[in-house]
């Protein structure tokens, strides 16, 4: 059994973890805060958000960008900690935005659910690209609840979790950031619900699965390489630590408790391969 340790607890609802500048950065939806957590568990609030949910990543120059889902805004954190508009996403859709990934060249990809969630009738979602110059455009459609995303280290391929289709989908990335050659990267099997994902140096993807309370490592084609089951709903994962060979999982009780209980936590396990891509 994989040995797990708790890095930090008392989170309202954790999402979108990213290893950046020696710490794990994550969204706490319950508290509407962005946290930066050291490997030993010290936590700092680095931004407070006007609404939730939201997701985050960092630009190649280190600046943090945050999707404010309900507002349809992509925000950028300034050196003084203030938030400014990086791009307006509202011109593309009035439906909620979801996860984000930044490639090594500065293109930003953001998934749009395509329907009101929770409670709305399902409709296919889309993917938007925000160019390094700040222009937002749609680059893919027909996504069955686009969720976690990752870009390969050579910036050639985008991998997207389709939560309602139980699969990971890949696209080729063009020189201008456009997407083409859509294909199934991995079928995950009936009942799988991939949420947040990360890519390792061996080309395998870790995906978090909330209702099945697990994180799973798969290679292209769908072969399962490893499974971690912390007994909690796993919302997202990231590879980090000094050697980038620690898998950090943001997890919570599932089904979620009522009443705003702060039952979320970050747990960590040793990973067989370090994280891929730029840190």
C-alpha positions as CSV (number, residue, x, y, z in Angstrom):
1,X,0.0,0.0,0.0
2,X,1.3,3.5,-0.9
3,X,2.3,5.5,2.2
4,X,0.5,8.8,2.4
5,X,1.2,11.8,4.6
6,X,-1.0,14.8,5.3
7,X,0.7,18.0,4.3
8,X,-2.0,20.4,5.5
9,X,-5.7,20.1,6.6
10,X,-8.6,22.4,7.4
11,X,-9.2,23.4,3.7
12,X,-12.8,24.3,2.7
13,X,-12.5,22.7,-0.7
14,X,-9.2,22.4,-2.5
15,X,-8.7,22.5,-6.2
16,X,-6.1,23.3,-9.0
17,X,-2.8,22.5,-7.2
18,X,0.4,23.7,-8.9
19,X,4.0,23.4,-7.8
20,X,5.6,26.8,-8.2
21,X,8.6,28.6,-6.6
22,X,9.2,25.9,-4.0
23,X,5.7,25.6,-2.7
24,X,2.4,24.0,-3.6
25,X,-0.2,26.7,-4.7
26,X,-3.8,25.7,-4.7
27,X,-7.3,27.1,-4.7
28,X,-9.5,26.9,-1.6
29,X,-13.0,27.3,-3.0
30,X,-14.6,27.1,0.4
31,X,-12.6,30.1,1.7
32,X,-12.3,31.9,-1.7
33,X,-8.5,32.0,-1.2
34,X,-5.4,31.0,-3.1
35,X,-3.0,29.3,-0.7
36,X,0.8,28.6,-1.0
37,X,1.8,25.7,1.1
38,X,5.4,24.7,1.9
39,X,6.5,21.1,1.8
40,X,6.4,21.0,5.6
41,X,2.8,22.4,5.7
42,X,3.1,26.1,6.5
43,X,0.3,27.8,4.6
44,X,0.1,31.4,3.4
45,X,-2.9,33.2,1.8
46,X,-1.6,34.8,-1.4
47,X,-4.9,36.0,-2.9
48,X,-8.5,36.4,-2.0
49,X,-11.1,35.9,-4.7
50,X,-14.5,37.7,-5.2
51,X,-16.2,34.5,-6.2
52,X,-15.8,30.8,-6.6
53,X,-15.0,28.4,-8.2
54,X,-11.7,29.3,-9.6
55,X,-8.5,27.7,-11.0
56,X,-4.9,28.8,-11.3
57,X,-1.6,28.4,-13.0
58,X,1.6,30.5,-13.5
59,X,2.9,32.2,-16.6
60,X,6.5,31.5,-17.8
61,X,7.7,34.7,-16.0
62,X,6.2,33.4,-12.7
63,X,3.2,35.6,-12.4
64,X,0.0,33.8,-11.2
65,X,-3.1,33.7,-13.4
66,X,-6.5,32.8,-11.9
67,X,-9.7,31.9,-13.7
68,X,-12.7,33.5,-11.9
69,X,-15.3,31.1,-13.2
70,X,-18.6,32.8,-12.5
71,X,-17.3,36.3,-13.5
72,X,-15.8,35.1,-16.9
73,X,-12.5,36.8,-16.1
74,X,-8.9,35.7,-16.3
75,X,-7.1,37.6,-13.5
76,X,-3.4,38.2,-13.0
77,X,-1.7,38.6,-9.7
78,X,0.6,41.6,-9.5
79,X,3.8,41.9,-7.5
80,X,2.0,43.8,-4.7
81,X,-0.6,41.0,-4.5
82,X,-3.4,42.8,-6.2
83,X,-5.5,41.2,-9.0
84,X,-6.0,42.7,-12.4
85,X,-7.8,41.5,-15.5
86,X,-5.6,39.6,-17.9
87,X,-8.3,38.6,-20.4
88,X,-12.1,38.8,-20.6
89,X,-13.6,35.4,-21.2
90,X,-17.2,36.6,-21.1
91,X,-17.2,37.3,-24.9
92,X,-16.8,33.6,-25.5
93,X,-19.4,32.1,-23.1
94,X,-21.6,33.0,-20.3
95,X,-21.4,29.5,-18.8
96,X,-18.9,28.6,-16.0
97,X,-15.2,28.3,-16.7
98,X,-13.2,25.5,-15.2
99,X,-9.5,24.3,-15.3
100,X,-6.5,26.1,-16.8
101,X,-3.1,25.3,-18.0
102,X,-0.3,27.5,-19.3
103,X,2.3,26.1,-21.8
104,X,6.0,27.0,-21.8
105,X,5.4,29.6,-24.5
106,X,2.8,31.6,-22.6
107,X,-0.4,30.3,-24.3
108,X,-3.2,29.7,-21.8
109,X,-5.9,27.1,-22.2
110,X,-9.1,27.2,-20.2
111,X,-12.1,24.8,-20.3
112,X,-15.7,26.0,-20.4
113,X,-18.4,23.6,-19.1
114,X,-21.0,24.6,-21.6
115,X,-23.9,24.4,-19.1
116,X,-24.8,25.5,-15.6
117,X,-23.2,23.3,-13.0
118,X,-24.5,21.9,-10.8
119,X,-28.2,21.6,-11.6
120,X,-28.3,22.5,-15.3
121,X,-28.9,20.2,-18.2
122,X,-25.8,18.9,-19.8
123,X,-24.4,20.5,-23.0
124,X,-21.0,20.1,-24.6
125,X,-18.2,22.4,-23.5
126,X,-15.4,24.2,-25.2
127,X,-11.7,25.1,-24.8
128,X,-10.4,28.6,-25.1
129,X,-6.9,29.9,-25.7
130,X,-5.6,33.1,-24.4
131,X,-2.6,34.1,-26.5
132,X,0.5,35.6,-24.9
133,X,-0.8,38.9,-26.2
134,X,-4.0,38.5,-24.2
135,X,-6.5,37.7,-27.0
136,X,-9.1,35.1,-26.1
137,X,-10.6,32.7,-28.7
138,X,-12.3,29.3,-28.9
139,X,-10.0,26.5,-30.1
140,X,-12.1,23.4,-29.5
141,X,-15.7,22.4,-28.9
142,X,-17.8,19.2,-28.2
143,X,-16.1,18.5,-24.9
144,X,-17.9,16.3,-22.3
145,X,-17.2,18.4,-19.2
146,X,-13.7,19.6,-19.8
147,X,-11.7,19.4,-16.6
148,X,-8.0,19.0,-15.8
149,X,-5.4,19.8,-18.5
150,X,-1.7,19.3,-19.1
151,X,0.8,20.2,-21.8
152,X,3.7,18.0,-22.9
153,X,7.2,19.4,-22.2
154,X,7.8,20.2,-25.9
155,X,4.6,22.3,-26.0
156,X,3.3,20.1,-28.9
157,X,0.3,18.3,-27.2
158,X,-2.6,19.3,-24.9
159,X,-4.2,16.6,-22.9
160,X,-7.7,17.2,-21.4
161,X,-9.8,15.2,-19.0
162,X,-13.4,14.8,-20.1
163,X,-15.1,13.9,-16.9
164,X,-18.5,12.9,-18.4
165,X,-16.8,10.7,-21.1
166,X,-14.4,8.8,-18.9
167,X,-11.4,9.5,-21.0
168,X,-8.4,11.7,-21.6
169,X,-8.4,13.5,-25.0
170,X,-5.3,14.9,-26.8
171,X,-4.8,17.7,-29.3
172,X,-1.9,18.8,-31.4
173,X,-0.9,22.4,-30.6
174,X,-0.1,24.6,-33.6
175,X,2.5,27.3,-33.8
176,X,-0.2,29.9,-33.0
177,X,-1.7,27.9,-30.2
178,X,-4.6,26.5,-32.1
179,X,-5.7,22.9,-31.6
180,X,-6.1,20.1,-34.2
181,X,-5.9,16.3,-34.6
182,X,-8.3,15.5,-31.7
183,X,-7.9,11.9,-30.5
184,X,-8.5,9.7,-27.5
185,X,-5.3,9.6,-25.4
186,X,-6.7,7.0,-22.9
187,X,-10.1,5.4,-22.3
188,X,-10.4,5.1,-18.5
189,X,-13.2,2.6,-18.2
190,X,-16.9,2.7,-17.2
191,X,-17.5,4.7,-14.1
192,X,-14.2,6.7,-14.2
193,X,-14.6,10.5,-13.6
194,X,-11.3,12.2,-14.3
195,X,-10.9,15.6,-12.7
196,X,-7.5,17.3,-12.2
197,X,-4.5,15.8,-14.0
198,X,-0.7,16.1,-14.1
199,X,1.9,14.7,-16.5
200,X,5.2,13.0,-15.4
201,X,8.6,12.7,-17.1
202,X,7.8,9.2,-18.3
203,X,4.9,10.5,-20.3
204,X,2.2,9.0,-18.0
205,X,-0.7,11.0,-16.6
206,X,-2.0,11.0,-13.0
207,X,-5.7,11.7,-12.9
208,X,-7.8,12.5,-9.8
209,X,-11.2,10.8,-9.5
210,X,-13.6,12.2,-6.9
211,X,-16.5,9.6,-6.7
212,X,-14.1,6.7,-6.9
213,X,-11.8,8.2,-4.2
214,X,-8.6,7.6,-6.0
215,X,-5.7,8.9,-8.1
216,X,-4.7,6.8,-11.0
217,X,-1.5,6.8,-13.2
218,X,-2.1,5.7,-16.8
219,X,0.0,5.7,-19.9
220,X,-1.2,6.6,-23.4
221,X,-3.6,3.9,-24.5
222,X,-5.1,3.5,-21.1
223,X,-2.8,1.0,-19.3
224,X,-3.1,1.5,-15.6
225,X,0.3,1.8,-13.9
226,X,-0.5,2.7,-10.3
227,X,-3.5,3.6,-8.1
228,X,-3.6,5.6,-4.9
229,X,-6.7,5.4,-2.7
230,X,-6.6,7.8,0.3
231,X,-10.2,7.0,1.2
232,X,-11.3,10.6,0.3
233,X,-12.6,12.2,-2.9
234,X,-9.6,13.2,-5.0
235,X,-10.2,16.5,-6.8
236,X,-6.8,17.2,-8.4
237,X,-3.1,16.3,-8.2
238,X,0.3,17.8,-8.9
239,X,3.9,16.6,-9.0
240,X,6.3,18.7,-7.0
241,X,8.7,18.8,-4.1
242,X,12.5,19.5,-4.3
243,X,12.9,16.7,-6.8
244,X,9.4,17.1,-8.3
245,X,8.8,13.4,-7.4
246,X,6.1,13.9,-4.8
247,X,2.5,13.5,-5.8
248,X,0.3,16.1,-4.0
249,X,-3.4,15.3,-3.9
250,X,-6.1,17.7,-2.9
251,X,-8.9,15.7,-1.3
252,X,-12.0,15.9,0.7
253,X,-14.7,13.8,2.3
254,X,-17.1,12.5,-0.4
255,X,-20.0,13.1,-0.6
256,X,-19.1,16.6,0.5
257,X,-20.3,17.4,4.1
258,X,-22.9,20.1,4.5
259,X,-22.6,23.3,6.5
260,X,-19.3,24.5,5.2
261,X,-17.1,22.0,7.1
262,X,-13.4,22.5,6.5
263,X,-12.6,18.8,5.8
264,X,-10.3,19.3,2.8
265,X,-6.7,18.4,3.0
266,X,-3.5,17.9,0.9
267,X,-2.0,14.5,1.1
268,X,1.3,13.5,-0.5
269,X,2.9,10.3,-1.7
270,X,6.2,9.3,-3.4
271,X,5.8,9.1,-7.2
272,X,7.7,6.8,-9.5
273,X,8.7,9.6,-11.9
274,X,9.1,13.4,-11.5
275,X,6.8,16.0,-13.0
276,X,7.2,16.9,-16.6
277,X,7.6,20.2,-18.2
278,X,8.8,23.6,-17.0
279,X,8.5,24.2,-13.2
